[in-house]
Amino acid sequence: MSKTICIVDGYSTGAELAPLFRKEGWRCVHIQSNPVIPGDYLLSFRPETFDKHLILKDHSPAAMRELAVSLAFYGPTFIIPGTETGVELADF
C-alpha cells in the first residue's frame, strides 16, 4: 500500500513539496481550496507533479462532505497546507 499525502493549495514554495514527497515514494493528492486558483499563484502551480487533483467547489457542508468522501478513497496519512491559502482547510 502506498503512502498518501494531501497538499492543500500546493502553490508558490508549496509547489516544491509534491516532487520531494514523490521522490520518497509518496502518492500526492492536491486539494484546491477554491474553484479558482488565485492569480498570484497560478504560474507556480504544477499539476503534473500530483497523482490526483481535487477541487473544493465551495465551502458549504455538502461540498465539504463530498471532499471528505473523495479523500477517504485515498486514505491520506497527512493533509498539509502548501501555502497560506490552504491552512484553514488543511486544519479542518
N, CA, C and O atoms as CSV, one atom per row, in Angstrom:
chain,resi,resn,atom,element,x,y,z
A,1,MET,N,N,0.851,-1.178,0.000
A,1,MET,CA,C,0.000,0.000,0.000
A,1,MET,C,C,0.894,1.238,0.000
A,1,MET,O,O,1.834,1.333,0.789
A,2,SER,N,N,0.595,2.184,-0.891
A,2,SER,CA,C,1.429,3.377,-0.947
A,2,SER,C,C,0.981,4.402,0.083
A,2,SER,O,O,-0.190,4.470,0.455
A,3,LYS,N,N,1.923,5.178,0.522
A,3,LYS,CA,C,1.642,6.251,1.468
A,3,LYS,C,C,1.076,7.416,0.669
A,3,LYS,O,O,1.536,7.710,-0.434
A,4,THR,N,N,0.076,8.074,1.239
A,4,THR,CA,C,-0.555,9.196,0.554
A,4,THR,C,C,-0.484,10.435,1.411
A,4,THR,O,O,-0.778,10.403,2.606
A,5,ILE,N,N,-0.088,11.538,0.780
A,5,ILE,CA,C,-0.117,12.837,1.425
A,5,ILE,C,C,-0.965,13.766,0.562
A,5,ILE,O,O,-0.886,13.742,-0.667
A,6,CYS,N,N,-1.775,14.584,1.228
A,6,CYS,CA,C,-2.570,15.587,0.528
A,6,CYS,C,C,-1.969,16.950,0.817
A,6,CYS,O,O,-1.652,17.283,1.959
A,7,ILE,N,N,-1.822,17.719,-0.233
A,7,ILE,CA,C,-1.286,19.072,-0.110
A,7,ILE,C,C,-2.380,20.033,-0.543
A,7,ILE,O,O,-2.837,20.000,-1.686
A,8,VAL,N,N,-2.793,20.889,0.383
A,8,VAL,CA,C,-3.837,21.866,0.089
A,8,VAL,C,C,-3.189,23.123,-0.466
A,8,VAL,O,O,-2.349,23.745,0.184
A,9,ASP,N,N,-3.588,23.483,-1.663
A,9,ASP,CA,C,-3.061,24.672,-2.338
A,9,ASP,C,C,-1.539,24.598,-2.471
A,9,ASP,O,O,-0.809,25.373,-1.854
A,10,GLY,N,N,-1.090,23.673,-3.269
A,10,GLY,CA,C,0.343,23.474,-3.498
A,10,GLY,C,C,0.911,24.492,-4.466
A,10,GLY,O,O,1.353,24.152,-5.564
A,11,TYR,N,N,0.892,25.745,-4.042
A,11,TYR,CA,C,1.351,26.851,-4.880
A,11,TYR,C,C,2.578,27.497,-4.256
A,11,TYR,O,O,2.962,27.175,-3.131
A,12,SER,N,N,3.180,28.404,-4.995
A,12,SER,CA,C,4.329,29.164,-4.526
A,12,SER,C,C,5.412,28.178,-4.073
A,12,SER,O,O,5.710,27.232,-4.802
A,13,THR,N,N,6.000,28.370,-2.908
A,13,THR,CA,C,7.023,27.423,-2.451
A,13,THR,C,C,6.416,26.055,-2.157
A,13,THR,O,O,7.128,25.050,-2.163
A,14,GLY,N,N,5.106,26.003,-1.900
A,14,GLY,CA,C,4.419,24.728,-1.686
A,14,GLY,C,C,4.411,23.849,-2.920
A,14,GLY,O,O,4.168,22.646,-2.831
A,15,ALA,N,N,4.675,24.446,-4.072
A,15,ALA,CA,C,4.750,23.665,-5.309
A,15,ALA,C,C,5.962,22.738,-5.317
A,15,ALA,O,O,6.033,21.809,-6.123
A,16,GLU,N,N,6.900,22.987,-4.431
A,16,GLU,CA,C,8.099,22.143,-4.345
A,16,GLU,C,C,7.866,20.879,-3.518
A,16,GLU,O,O,8.692,19.967,-3.544
A,17,LEU,N,N,6.758,20.816,-2.789
A,17,LEU,CA,C,6.526,19.694,-1.876
A,17,LEU,C,C,6.245,18.377,-2.587
A,17,LEU,O,O,6.858,17.361,-2.262
A,18,ALA,N,N,5.334,18.377,-3.545
A,18,ALA,CA,C,4.954,17.121,-4.208
A,18,ALA,C,C,6.152,16.408,-4.832
A,18,ALA,O,O,6.301,15.205,-4.620
A,19,PRO,N,N,7.011,17.088,-5.588
A,19,PRO,CA,C,8.170,16.371,-6.152
A,19,PRO,C,C,9.051,15.732,-5.070
A,19,PRO,O,O,9.575,14.633,-5.257
A,20,LEU,N,N,9.206,16.422,-3.952
A,20,LEU,CA,C,10.024,15.865,-2.862
A,20,LEU,C,C,9.376,14.624,-2.258
A,20,LEU,O,O,10.051,13.622,-2.019
A,21,PHE,N,N,8.071,14.688,-2.012
A,21,PHE,CA,C,7.384,13.525,-1.442
A,21,PHE,C,C,7.338,12.368,-2.436
A,21,PHE,O,O,7.535,11.216,-2.050
A,22,ARG,N,N,7.084,12.657,-3.695
A,22,ARG,CA,C,7.023,11.588,-4.706
A,22,ARG,C,C,8.373,10.877,-4.824
A,22,ARG,O,O,8.428,9.664,-5.024
A,23,LYS,N,N,9.436,11.627,-4.699
A,23,LYS,CA,C,10.787,11.047,-4.752
A,23,LYS,C,C,10.983,10.021,-3.637
A,23,LYS,O,O,11.754,9.072,-3.784
A,24,GLU,N,N,10.284,10.219,-2.530
A,24,GLU,CA,C,10.376,9.307,-1.380
A,24,GLU,C,C,9.288,8.235,-1.388
A,24,GLU,O,O,9.117,7.519,-0.401
A,25,GLY,N,N,8.554,8.120,-2.491
A,25,GLY,CA,C,7.576,7.052,-2.643
A,25,GLY,C,C,6.155,7.376,-2.209
A,25,GLY,O,O,5.326,6.474,-2.090
A,26,TRP,N,N,5.864,8.633,-1.973
A,26,TRP,CA,C,4.524,9.032,-1.564
A,26,TRP,C,C,3.647,9.294,-2.779
A,26,TRP,O,O,4.108,9.816,-3.794
A,27,ARG,N,N,2.375,8.925,-2.660
A,27,ARG,CA,C,1.362,9.341,-3.627
A,27,ARG,C,C,0.897,10.720,-3.167
A,27,ARG,O,O,0.606,10.907,-1.986
A,28,CYS,N,N,0.823,11.685,-4.082
A,28,CYS,CA,C,0.476,13.065,-3.726
A,28,CYS,C,C,-0.856,13.466,-4.349
A,28,CYS,O,O,-1.050,13.379,-5.562
A,29,VAL,N,N,-1.757,13.903,-3.496
A,29,VAL,CA,C,-3.065,14.381,-3.927
A,29,VAL,C,C,-3.123,15.873,-3.649
A,29,VAL,O,O,-2.846,16.326,-2.539
A,30,HIS,N,N,-3.484,16.622,-4.669
A,30,HIS,CA,C,-3.621,18.074,-4.494
A,30,HIS,C,C,-5.080,18.409,-4.204
A,30,HIS,O,O,-5.988,17.913,-4.870
A,31,ILE,N,N,-5.289,19.252,-3.207
A,31,ILE,CA,C,-6.617,19.753,-2.896
A,31,ILE,C,C,-6.598,21.250,-3.150
A,31,ILE,O,O,-5.821,21.989,-2.543
A,32,GLN,N,N,-7.451,21.679,-4.042
A,32,GLN,CA,C,-7.576,23.101,-4.350
A,32,GLN,C,C,-8.707,23.647,-3.481
A,32,GLN,O,O,-9.847,23.199,-3.595
A,33,SER,N,N,-8.399,24.609,-2.616
A,33,SER,CA,C,-9.371,25.061,-1.617
A,33,SER,C,C,-10.455,25.981,-2.168
A,33,SER,O,O,-11.437,26.257,-1.478
A,34,ASN,N,N,-10.294,26.452,-3.380
A,34,ASN,CA,C,-11.287,27.305,-4.033
A,34,ASN,C,C,-11.367,26.920,-5.502
A,34,ASN,O,O,-10.387,26.431,-6.064
A,35,PRO,N,N,-12.522,27.134,-6.133
A,35,PRO,CA,C,-12.660,26.753,-7.544
A,35,PRO,C,C,-11.668,27.435,-8.479
A,35,PRO,O,O,-11.312,26.877,-9.517
A,36,VAL,N,N,-11.221,28.633,-8.119
A,36,VAL,CA,C,-10.287,29.376,-8.963
A,36,VAL,C,C,-8.978,29.582,-8.200
A,36,VAL,O,O,-8.983,30.039,-7.057
A,37,ILE,N,N,-7.875,29.247,-8.832
A,37,ILE,CA,C,-6.562,29.474,-8.224
A,37,ILE,C,C,-6.282,30.975,-8.243
A,37,ILE,O,O,-6.412,31.610,-9.290
A,38,PRO,N,N,-5.901,31.551,-7.102
A,38,PRO,CA,C,-5.592,32.982,-7.080
A,38,PRO,C,C,-4.514,33.334,-8.116
A,38,PRO,O,O,-3.543,32.598,-8.295
A,39,GLY,N,N,-4.704,34.466,-8.787
A,39,GLY,CA,C,-3.812,34.880,-9.863
A,39,GLY,C,C,-2.343,34.903,-9.487
A,39,GLY,O,O,-1.487,34.543,-10.295
A,40,ASP,N,N,-2.044,35.327,-8.257
A,40,ASP,CA,C,-0.648,35.388,-7.815
A,40,ASP,C,C,0.013,34.009,-7.757
A,40,ASP,O,O,1.239,33.906,-7.801
A,41,TYR,N,N,-0.790,32.961,-7.658
A,41,TYR,CA,C,-0.257,31.606,-7.512
A,41,TYR,C,C,-0.363,30.765,-8.784
A,41,TYR,O,O,0.230,29.690,-8.874
A,42,LEU,N,N,-1.104,31.247,-9.745
A,42,LEU,CA,C,-1.405,30.440,-10.927
A,42,LEU,C,C,-0.155,29.931,-11.652
A,42,LEU,O,O,-0.103,28.763,-12.036
A,43,LEU,N,N,0.823,30.765,-11.839
A,43,LEU,CA,C,2.020,30.357,-12.580
A,43,LEU,C,C,2.905,29.376,-11.817
A,43,LEU,O,O,3.690,28.648,-12.424
A,44,SER,N,N,2.785,29.353,-10.496
A,44,SER,CA,C,3.628,28.441,-9.711
A,44,SER,C,C,3.038,27.036,-9.581
A,44,SER,O,O,3.745,26.110,-9.185
A,45,PHE,N,N,1.767,26.866,-9.904
A,45,PHE,CA,C,1.117,25.561,-9.750
A,45,PHE,C,C,1.551,24.616,-10.854
A,45,PHE,O,O,1.507,24.949,-12.038
A,46,ARG,N,N,1.977,23.413,-10.433
A,46,ARG,CA,C,2.430,22.396,-11.383
A,46,ARG,C,C,1.596,21.128,-11.200
A,46,ARG,O,O,2.004,20.224,-10.471
A,47,PRO,N,N,0.436,21.048,-11.850
A,47,PRO,CA,C,-0.465,19.912,-11.639
A,47,PRO,C,C,0.144,18.562,-12.000
A,47,PRO,O,O,-0.272,17.536,-11.463
A,48,GLU,N,N,1.116,18.548,-12.895
A,48,GLU,CA,C,1.723,17.283,-13.320
A,48,GLU,C,C,2.526,16.611,-12.209
A,48,GLU,O,O,2.896,15.444,-12.338
A,49,THR,N,N,2.800,17.324,-11.128
A,49,THR,CA,C,3.559,16.722,-10.030
A,49,THR,C,C,2.670,15.974,-9.046
A,49,THR,O,O,3.163,15.375,-8.090
A,50,PHE,N,N,1.355,16.008,-9.279
A,50,PHE,CA,C,0.403,15.339,-8.388
A,50,PHE,C,C,-0.223,14.132,-9.066
A,50,PHE,O,O,-0.378,14.105,-10.287
A,51,ASP,N,N,-0.578,13.141,-8.273
A,51,ASP,CA,C,-1.235,11.946,-8.794
A,51,ASP,C,C,-2.730,12.162,-8.999
A,51,ASP,O,O,-3.350,11.520,-9.847
A,52,LYS,N,N,-3.290,13.059,-8.225
A,52,LYS,CA,C,-4.728,13.349,-8.312
A,52,LYS,C,C,-4.946,14.795,-7.907
A,52,LYS,O,O,-4.194,15.353,-7.108
A,53,HIS,N,N,-5.987,15.394,-8.470
A,53,HIS,CA,C,-6.299,16.797,-8.190
A,53,HIS,C,C,-7.775,16.885,-7.806
A,53,HIS,O,O,-8.645,16.536,-8.604
A,54,LEU,N,N,-8.058,17.347,-6.597
A,54,LEU,CA,C,-9.425,17.517,-6.118
A,54,LEU,C,C,-9.693,19.004,-5.917
A,54,LEU,O,O,-8.818,19.746,-5.470
A,55,ILE,N,N,-10.897,19.428,-6.246
A,55,ILE,CA,C,-11.256,20.839,-6.107
A,55,ILE,C,C,-12.465,20.954,-5.185
A,55,ILE,O,O,-13.491,20.310,-5.405
A,56,LEU,N,N,-12.334,21.778,-4.155
A,56,LEU,CA,C,-13.460,22.076,-3.276
A,56,LEU,C,C,-14.324,23.104,-3.996
A,56,LEU,O,O,-13.889,24.229,-4.241
A,57,LYS,N,N,-15.550,22.710,-4.331
A,57,LYS,CA,C,-16.439,23.566,-5.136
A,57,LYS,C,C,-16.807,24.852,-4.419
A,57,LYS,O,O,-16.848,25.927,-5.017
A,58,ASP,N,N,-17.069,24.725,-3.145
A,58,ASP,CA,C,-17.391,25.875,-2.294
A,58,ASP,C,C,-17.207,25.404,-0.861
A,58,ASP,O,O,-16.774,24.273,-0.635
A,59,HIS,N,N,-17.521,26.232,0.092
A,59,HIS,CA,C,-17.285,25.859,1.491
A,59,HIS,C,C,-18.568,25.452,2.201
A,59,HIS,O,O,-18.677,25.568,3.422
A,60,SER,N,N,-19.532,24.979,1.432
A,60,SER,CA,C,-20.793,24.510,2.005
A,60,SER,C,C,-20.584,23.160,2.681
A,60,SER,O,O,-19.642,22.440,2.348
A,61,PRO,N,N,-21.450,22.811,3.624
A,61,PRO,CA,C,-21.333,21.490,4.252
A,61,PRO,C,C,-21.391,20.345,3.237
A,61,PRO,O,O,-20.682,19.349,3.386
A,62,ALA,N,N,-22.221,20.480,2.218
A,62,ALA,CA,C,-22.328,19.418,1.204
A,62,ALA,C,C,-21.020,19.250,0.439
A,62,ALA,O,O,-20.580,18.127,0.194
A,63,ALA,N,N,-20.403,20.362,0.063
A,63,ALA,CA,C,-19.121,20.291,-0.664
A,63,ALA,C,C,-18.024,19.723,0.222
A,63,ALA,O,O,-17.170,18.970,-0.247
A,64,MET,N,N,-18.044,20.081,1.501
A,64,MET,CA,C,-17.044,19.542,2.439
A,64,MET,C,C,-17.225,18.027,2.603
A,64,MET,O,O,-16.244,17.284,2.657
A,65,ARG,N,N,-18.479,17.575,2.680
A,65,ARG,CA,C,-18.737,16.129,2.777
A,65,ARG,C,C,-18.251,15.411,1.518
A,65,ARG,O,O,-17.646,14.341,1.597
A,66,GLU,N,N,-18.519,16.005,0.366
A,66,GLU,CA,C,-18.080,15.407,-0.896
A,66,GLU,C,C,-16.557,15.285,-0.940
A,66,GLU,O,O,-16.025,14.268,-1.382
A,67,LEU,N,N,-15.869,16.312,-0.485
A,67,LEU,CA,C,-14.409,16.264,-0.434
A,67,LEU,C,C,-13.941,15.181,0.536
A,67,LEU,O,O,-13.002,14.442,0.240
A,68,ALA,N,N,-14.592,15.088,1.688
A,68,ALA,CA,C,-14.214,14.073,2.678
A,68,ALA,C,C,-14.379,12.661,2.112
A,68,ALA,O,O,-13.536,11.796,2.353
A,69,VAL,N,N,-15.446,12.427,1.370
A,69,VAL,CA,C,-15.667,11.112,0.755
A,69,VAL,C,C,-14.563,10.822,-0.266
A,69,VAL,O,O,-14.032,9.713,-0.318
A,70,SER,N,N,-14.226,11.822,-1.071
A,70,SER,CA,C,-13.153,11.644,-2.059
A,70,SER,C,C,-11.826,11.343,-1.374
A,70,SER,O,O,-11.075,10.475,-1.817
A,71,LEU,N,N,-11.542,12.063,-0.295
A,71,LEU,CA,C,-10.293,11.847,0.429
A,71,LEU,C,C,-10.239,10.472,1.087
A,71,LEU,O,O,-9.179,9.850,1.149
A,72,ALA,N,N,-11.365,10.006,1.570
A,72,ALA,CA,C,-11.406,8.691,2.223
A,72,ALA,C,C,-10.946,7.593,1.257
A,72,ALA,O,O,-10.330,6.613,1.676
A,73,PHE,N,N,-11.239,7.755,-0.005
A,73,PHE,CA,C,-10.816,6.782,-1.010
A,73,PHE,C,C,-9.293,6.642,-1.032
A,73,PHE,O,O,-8.771,5.544,-1.227
A,74,TYR,N,N,-8.585,7.746,-0.833
A,74,TYR,CA,C,-7.124,7.738,-0.884
A,74,TYR,C,C,-6.476,7.420,0.462
A,74,TYR,O,O,-5.298,7.066,0.510
A,75,GLY,N,N,-7.224,7.541,1.545
A,75,GLY,CA,C,-6.685,7.224,2.862
A,75,GLY,C,C,-5.412,7.962,3.200
A,75,GLY,O,O,-4.402,7.336,3.524
A,76,PRO,N,N,-5.437,9.301,3.131
A,76,PRO,CA,C,-4.191,10.045,3.360
A,76,PRO,C,C,-3.627,9.868,4.759
A,76,PRO,O,O,-4.366,9.807,5.742
A,77,THR,N,N,-2.315,9.787,4.833
A,77,THR,CA,C,-1.613,9.736,6.111
A,77,THR,C,C,-1.527,11.139,6.696
A,77,THR,O,O,-1.659,11.335,7.904
A,78,PHE,N,N,-1.303,12.112,5.816
A,78,PHE,CA,C,-1.179,13.513,6.226
A,78,PHE,C,C,-1.937,14.403,5.259
A,78,PHE,O,O,-2.060,14.095,4.073
A,79,ILE,N,N,-2.441,15.510,5.780
A,79,ILE,CA,C,-3.008,16.585,4.971
A,79,ILE,C,C,-2.314,17.852,5.444
A,79,ILE,O,O,-2.442,18.249,6.602
A,80,ILE,N,N,-1.576,18.481,4.535
A,80,ILE,CA,C,-0.785,19.653,4.917
A,80,ILE,C,C,-1.082,20.820,3.970
A,80,ILE,O,O,-1.465,20.601,2.821
A,81,PRO,N,N,-0.909,22.057,4.446
A,81,PRO,CA,C,-1.066,23.195,3.541
A,81,PRO,C,C,0.197,23.382,2.706
A,81,PRO,O,O,1.311,23.151,3.175
A,82,GLY,N,N,-0.003,23.803,1.464
A,82,GLY,CA,C,1.133,24.109,0.615
A,82,GLY,C,C,1.475,25.579,0.667
A,82,GLY,O,O,2.622,25.973,0.454
A,83,THR,N,N,0.482,26.379,0.950
A,83,THR,CA,C,0.667,27.828,1.079
A,83,THR,C,C,-0.399,28.356,2.033
A,83,THR,O,O,-1.286,27.618,2.461
A,84,GLU,N,N,-0.304,29.617,2.351
A,84,GLU,CA,C,-1.179,30.223,3.369
A,84,GLU,C,C,-2.668,30.011,3.084
A,84,GLU,O,O,-3.452,29.820,4.014
A,85,THR,N,N,-3.061,30.042,1.823
A,85,THR,CA,C,-4.483,29.870,1.484
A,85,THR,C,C,-5.003,28.480,1.826
A,85,THR,O,O,-6.216,28.285,1.902
A,86,GLY,N,N,-4.124,27.521,2.033
A,86,GLY,CA,C,-4.536,26.157,2.334
A,86,GLY,C,C,-4.569,25.794,3.798
A,86,GLY,O,O,-4.953,24.681,4.155
A,87,VAL,N,N,-4.166,26.730,4.660
A,87,VAL,CA,C,-4.045,26.423,6.092
A,87,VAL,C,C,-5.390,26.052,6.715
A,87,VAL,O,O,-5.496,25.032,7.395
A,88,GLU,N,N,-6.399,26.857,6.491
A,88,GLU,CA,C,-7.701,26.617,7.137
A,88,GLU,C,C,-8.285,25.260,6.743
A,88,GLU,O,O,-8.756,24.517,7.605
A,89,LEU,N,N,-8.260,24.932,5.457
A,89,LEU,CA,C,-8.817,23.652,5.008
A,89,LEU,C,C,-7.967,22.483,5.496
A,89,LEU,O,O,-8.514,21.448,5.876
A,90,ALA,N,N,-6.663,22.622,5.496
A,90,ALA,CA,C,-5.784,21.547,5.981
A,90,ALA,C,C,-6.027,21.272,7.459
A,90,ALA,O,O,-5.945,20.125,7.901
A,91,ASP,N,N,-6.323,22.312,8.221
A,91,ASP,CA,C,-6.600,22.145,9.650
A,91,ASP,C,C,-7.969,21.550,9.915
A,91,ASP,O,O,-8.203,20.977,10.979
A,92,PHE,N,N,-8.882,21.680,8.952
A,92,PHE,CA,C,-10.241,21.189,9.120
A,92,PHE,C,C,-10.214,19.689,9.269
A,92,PHE,O,O,-11.264,19.065,9.423
